[in-house]
């Protein structure tokens, strides 16, 4: 009486490595050891796999920290846009005080490059009449990099604010 087919142990065929990967004198021995290591079903782990797991974990942590950094920069730029809107609403337009406020608020954000603002609205933005809407746009650039400030991926960030002038110009 034979063993039923579903109880038979199936012999799996190991994956074949391309010959060009490990081609040098003595490479057959290394290829056999690598194949044996990859196909091993023992519970222990090697130094190489432990190192790779730790390296991947550290890279993921660095990426997450960079993403949170970009989110916090966006929030700070939103704050700058809101403060500029309030200042322009009360003064009735863009003035030297607006530039001084922007310089003060932008000096606190050191990680954003090319930080600038623009005020748009109908007519002259230096004198915005009461009840006239205007828009403030704050733009800058952050980098998603990783360790050691690699600056791999540039990300343009834009924050907008809108307001209505509360100043009456005669």
Secondary structure as UniProt FT lines:
FT   HELIX           5..7
FT   TURN            19..22
FT   TURN            25..26
FT   HELIX           27..39
FT   HELIX           47..91
FT   HELIX           96..106
FT   TURN            107..108
FT   STRAND          113..121
FT   TURN            130..131
FT   STRAND          133..144
FT   HELIX           147..149
FT   STRAND          153..164
//
